[in-house]
Amino acid sequence: DIQLTQSPSSLSAFVGDRVTVACRASQNIGLFLNWYRQEPGKAPKLLIYAASTLQSGVSSNFSGSGLGTDFTLTITSLQPEDSAIYYCQQSYTSPQTFGQGTKVEI
Amino acid sequence: QVQLYQWGAGLLKPSETLSLTCSAHGGTLFGYYWSWIRQSPGKGLEWIGEIHRSGVTDYNPSLKSRVTISIDTSKDQFSLKLTSVTAADTAIYYCARKADISMIRGVIPYFDNWGQGTPVSVSS
């Protein structure tokens, strides 16, 4: 299975800060990398797919980049409602796998 | 906009069979793969398996011997059965739709729609 390692595991930042979350794959996965956000008690919600394509309806405050094994999720200006856990997920090969999550606190 | 609604028994005893169903409200099962994903404190998010409306399935090898995913296209529903459950199967179970996008580098899938989640607890 492809392993995804996210860093940091958690972070605390202020409103307005620029925040980055990293995701490293155990092998080359091209652009087959998606990002999700999960708020407490809710299902994960798709933010970005194919490494950098913003899902319809998602704030342009979010962006993704990367190719191969190293990927980044960026929140340009952190908002109070961005407090959540963020997960990366690879869809390059079965079984599809997820990172362990990064908890973002305001 | 399709909404996924899921239901099933939330409390099981060891060795029993977990059974969950997911319905696509406001849409059909046509043209997508439909997945089950679970989330536990110990293992995080874990993909269980998926099914296409044609009946083609793919399962996580770690669970393959115990999992069956089926589909009822007449009702726009798909279901999960997991046999011989243990405490390790305690988790929140989600159904999800897998969409995809065609790019130069390939067809890239992603989970764009999720059910509300069903907490399942296995305890004697």
Contacts between the chains, C-beta under 8 A, distances in Angstrom:
chain1	res1	chain2	res2	distance
A	30	B	105	5.1
A	30	B	106	6.8
A	31	B	103	6.6
A	31	B	105	5.2
A	31	B	106	7.8
A	31	B	108	6.1
A	32	B	106	7.4
A	32	B	108	5.4
A	32	B	109	7.9
A	34	B	110	4.3
A	34	B	111	7.3
A	36	B	111	7.5
A	42	B	117	7.9
A	43	B	94	5.5
A	43	B	114	3.9
A	43	B	115	6.6
A	43	B	116	6.2
A	43	B	117	5.3
A	44	B	45	7.2
A	44	B	94	7.7
A	44	B	111	7.5
A	44	B	114	6.1
A	45	B	114	7.2
A	46	B	110	6.1
A	46	B	111	6.3
A	46	B	112	5.0
A	49	B	101	6.7
A	49	B	108	6.7
A	49	B	110	3.8
A	49	B	112	7.5
A	50	B	101	5.7
A	50	B	103	6.0
A	50	B	108	4.4
A	50	B	110	7.3
A	53	B	101	6.9
A	55	B	112	6.9
A	87	B	44	8.0
A	87	B	45	6.2
A	89	B	45	7.5
A	89	B	110	7.6
A	89	B	111	7.3
A	91	B	108	6.3
A	91	B	109	4.3
A	91	B	110	6.2
A	94	B	58	5.5
A	94	B	60	7.8
A	95	B	47	5.4
A	95	B	60	4.3
A	95	B	61	6.7
A	95	B	62	7.5
A	96	B	47	4.6
A	96	B	109	7.7
A	97	B	47	6.9
A	98	B	44	6.1
A	98	B	45	3.9
A	98	B	46	7.5
A	98	B	47	7.6
A	99	B	44	7.9
A	100	B	44	5.3
A	101	B	44	6.4
A	101	B	45	7.9
